[in-house]
Amino acid sequence: MQIDEYFDVVVVGAGPAGASASLFLSQNNVKHLLIDKETFPRDKICGDALSGKVFSHLKHVIPEIHHDFNLDNEHYTSSYGVRFVAPNGVNLDVPFSPGLTMADKSPGFISKRIYFDQYLFSKCKEHSSATIYENTLLQKIEKNDEGVYLTVIKNGEEKYIYTKLLISAEGERSPTARMVYDTVERDYNSFSAGIRAYYSGVTDFHQMNFIELHFIKDFLPGYFWIFPLPNGQANVGVGMLSKDVSEKKLNLKKLMEEIIQNHPEISKRFINAKLESKILGWGLPLGRNKKNISTDRIMLCGDAASLIDPFTGEGIGNAILSGRYAAQTAVLSLKHNNFSKTFLSQYDQIVYAKIGSELKLSSTLLSLCKYPMLFNFVVNKANKNKELSELISCMFADIGLRKKFSNPLFYLKILFS
Ligand SMILES: Cc1cc2nc3c(=O)[nH]c(=O)nc-3n(C[C@H](O)[C@H](O)[C@H](O)COP(=O)(O)OP(=O)(O)OC[C@H]3O[C@@H](n4cnc5c(N)ncnc54)[C@H](O)[C@@H]3O)c2cc1C
């Protein structure tokens, strides 16, 4: 077999998962190749919201990240919380932690992915351990006892690369995931469809740039979002479980436009708004069912591993977390010269130990979204009860507290509170 180049580790995909894997490999001086089929900066269809989880992992490899984002108001908007709008139209404002003010360090940011991903990509380039090829498509993977052979198309030319270990971070349409998962069938109960557009001139944002999730009665169990961006722009979109989209034969683009034009409250905020982009859609592979995310010589990260939070649709934080632990496992794997499925299963174990229970819980919350009455009830109560609203705020950071949401006793207690 022809081999043009050899690397100990190859990372495919330079989105948040692959870039993070590369940064953590570089931190451990592991020589590796990072490839992406696109040339950066490149767009990615997304809501563009970056949660605290993003920063809690990246600060270990980019200590200056929070400072950089705070200084760059052109590309990053600081965000301090979430506004939930219940089906009855009542708002519930939930800061990311209780008592936050604009004087505090912002827990989250909103940034167009074209900028955020470029920032991470440029950080990967700073390390000599990383060889980086853009415009390089992974076309074919062959594996045997000695390693993984990759056929790539680099700037239009076919090349053959050999590696001991492949970290696959190609996103939702990962060709490698098929080699790891037991089935290639898509489970539409674990998959959401999302539509995103950029608008300027949307009015009436929360003064602390809360991201907004609107649960609209005729659009459940999906939601409509408005996230404030720099320069007077907003990321606007809708998301819904693919199973519901196909069963109800919905056209999400049309539905989003109808909400903007006709919804009694939302339409008022779009009177002078201007569409600044195409309306584009992409899939969200949700972490609803635990899967194998590694096999002999291969680890899957981010969307390739289906790690998106089923309730919030947040995937960037988990992509970064998985990239970090794939790199950590790669370091051990090289040290012990062991690339077996059994050895790499420690990667699955650490990822699911960190986020398994949170994914499970979010999956339950997603099922509860079908009940608008329940939603209205919690939001109405929380607006009248400071303790309950603070509890909900704490639930964002505390998984133990979040468990309360899926316990029927919780609703009984607030009924009588
Ligand atoms: C509409 C929508 C809204 C969302 N909103 C949010 C949000 O607000 N906040 C949030 O946290 N998450 C959100 N998500 C989820 C988030 O976008 C993903 O979870 C995240 O991008 C996953 O990162 P990744 O690195 O795994 O994959 P990606 O970001 O998709 O990166 C994959 C990379 O692999 C490259 N690639 C693909 N195939 C190949 C190949 N064969 N060869 C070489 N390179 C290849 C691609 O070019 C790409 O650069 C949203 C998703 C959608 C669809």
The ligand as a Gaussian input file, in Angstrom:
#p B3LYP/6-31G(d) Opt

LIG

0 1
 C      -29.083000      24.919000      13.737000
 C      -28.109000      24.548000      14.840000
 C      -27.997000      25.351000      15.971000
 C      -27.070000      25.038000      16.975000
 N      -26.890000      25.906000      18.020000
 C      -25.948000      25.658000      18.954000
 C      -25.653000      26.614000      19.964000
 O      -26.195000      27.713000      19.987000
 N      -24.719000      26.294000      20.893000
 C      -24.055000      25.098000      20.870000
 O      -23.246000      24.844000      21.771000
 N      -24.277000      24.187000      19.881000
 C      -25.185000      24.448000      18.926000
 N      -25.370000      23.564000      17.887000
 C      -24.558000      22.330000      17.833000
 C      -23.134000      22.644000      17.360000
 O      -23.175000      23.347000      16.141000
 C      -22.335000      21.343000      17.168000
 O      -22.561000      20.498000      18.278000
 C      -20.837000      21.602000      17.023000
 O      -20.552000      22.342000      15.876000
 C      -20.063000      20.267000      16.973000
 O      -18.708000      20.500000      16.739000
 P      -17.831000      19.414000      15.944000
 O      -16.443000      19.916000      15.997000
 O      -18.153000      18.068000      16.424000
 O      -18.379000      19.448000      14.442000
 P      -18.391000      20.633000      13.362000
 O      -18.437000      21.933000      14.033000
 O      -19.479000      20.280000      12.420000
 O      -16.988000      20.510000      12.624000
 C      -16.707000      19.412000      11.779000
 C      -15.556000      19.777000      10.844000
 O      -15.191000      18.609000      10.099000
 C      -14.945000      18.964000       8.753000
 N      -15.185000      17.755000       7.928000
 C      -16.369000      17.116000       7.745000
 N      -16.206000      16.044000       6.958000
 C      -14.891000      15.993000       6.634000
 C      -14.105000      15.115000       5.835000
 N      -14.635000      14.045000       5.232000
 N      -12.778000      15.374000       5.694000
 C      -12.215000      16.452000       6.327000
 N      -12.918000      17.320000       7.088000
 C      -14.231000      17.087000       7.245000
 C      -15.931000      20.086000       8.478000
 O      -15.504000      20.903000       7.420000
 C      -15.934000      20.831000       9.823000
 O      -15.000000      21.879000       9.841000
 C      -26.279000      23.852000      16.864000
 C      -26.400000      23.043000      15.724000
 C      -27.297000      23.389000      14.708000
 C      -27.379000      22.525000      13.478000

